[in-house]
């Protein structure tokens, strides 16, 4: 799965400062989420791209996934400094060092 990020979030993930990625539960993101669910757990790799160009810098991470409702409450390590927005239904991807 490929996710596009702004420089701030990409740099935090590349430096292992940010270990979760949040996505709002839009129809597009939910479609990606269900595709991710269907993958073999050993193949769950997210490629983060900084920008949309063909030469964009990338970082690959393995990820565990949390149920889409996870971002709605106060569970796990949901951090506003990592982009978490209270009151929104989010998909949360927990990243592992790779």
C-alpha positions as CSV (number, residue, x, y, z in Angstrom):
1,X,0.0,0.0,0.0
2,X,1.3,3.5,-0.8
3,X,0.4,6.5,1.3
4,X,1.4,10.0,0.4
5,X,2.5,12.3,3.2
6,X,3.5,15.9,3.9
7,X,7.2,16.5,4.6
8,X,6.6,16.9,8.4
9,X,4.9,13.5,8.8
10,X,7.3,11.8,6.4
11,X,10.4,13.0,8.2
12,X,9.0,12.0,11.6
13,X,8.3,8.4,10.3
14,X,11.7,8.2,8.5
15,X,13.4,9.2,11.8
16,X,11.3,6.7,13.8
17,X,9.7,9.6,15.8
18,X,6.2,8.8,14.7
19,X,5.0,5.2,15.0
20,X,1.4,5.5,14.0
21,X,-0.3,6.9,10.8
22,X,-3.9,8.2,11.0
23,X,-6.3,8.3,8.1
24,X,-9.8,9.8,8.2
25,X,-12.5,7.2,7.5
26,X,-13.4,8.4,4.0
27,X,-14.7,5.9,1.4
28,X,-11.3,5.9,-0.4
29,X,-9.4,5.3,2.9
30,X,-11.8,2.6,3.9
31,X,-11.4,0.8,0.6
32,X,-7.6,0.9,1.1
33,X,-8.1,-0.3,4.7
34,X,-10.1,-3.4,3.6
35,X,-7.5,-4.2,1.0
36,X,-4.9,-4.0,3.7
37,X,-7.0,-6.3,5.9
38,X,-7.1,-8.9,3.2
39,X,-3.3,-9.1,2.9
40,X,-1.3,-11.8,4.5
41,X,0.0,-10.3,7.8
42,X,3.6,-11.0,6.7
43,X,3.0,-8.9,3.5
44,X,1.5,-5.8,5.3
45,X,4.0,-3.2,4.1
46,X,3.2,0.5,3.7
47,X,5.3,2.6,1.4
48,X,5.3,6.2,2.5
49,X,6.0,8.8,-0.2
50,X,6.9,12.4,0.4
51,X,5.1,14.1,-2.4
52,X,3.5,12.9,-5.6
53,X,6.4,12.9,-8.1
54,X,8.0,9.8,-9.6
55,X,11.3,10.6,-7.8
56,X,9.7,11.2,-4.4
57,X,11.6,10.0,-1.4
58,X,10.1,6.8,0.0
59,X,10.2,4.8,3.3
60,X,8.9,1.3,3.6
61,X,7.4,0.1,7.0
62,X,5.7,-3.1,8.1
63,X,2.5,-2.3,9.8
64,X,-0.1,-3.8,12.2
65,X,-3.5,-2.5,11.8
66,X,-6.0,-1.3,14.3
67,X,-9.7,-1.4,13.8
68,X,-11.1,1.8,12.1
69,X,-13.0,2.8,15.2
70,X,-9.7,3.0,17.2
71,X,-9.1,6.6,16.6
72,X,-12.5,7.7,18.0
73,X,-11.7,7.0,21.6
74,X,-8.7,7.4,24.0
75,X,-6.9,4.1,23.3
76,X,-3.4,3.1,22.2
77,X,-0.9,6.0,22.0
78,X,-3.0,8.4,19.9
79,X,-1.0,11.6,19.9
80,X,-2.1,15.0,18.6
81,X,1.6,15.8,17.8
82,X,1.5,12.9,15.4
83,X,-1.6,14.2,13.6
84,X,-4.4,12.6,15.7
85,X,-7.6,14.7,15.6
86,X,-10.1,14.2,18.5
87,X,-13.7,13.6,17.5
88,X,-13.0,12.2,14.1
89,X,-13.3,8.5,13.2
90,X,-9.9,7.4,12.1
91,X,-8.1,4.4,10.8
92,X,-4.9,3.8,12.7
93,X,-1.9,2.0,11.3
94,X,0.8,1.0,13.9
95,X,4.2,1.1,12.3
96,X,7.1,-1.2,13.1
97,X,10.8,-0.5,12.4
98,X,11.9,-2.1,9.2
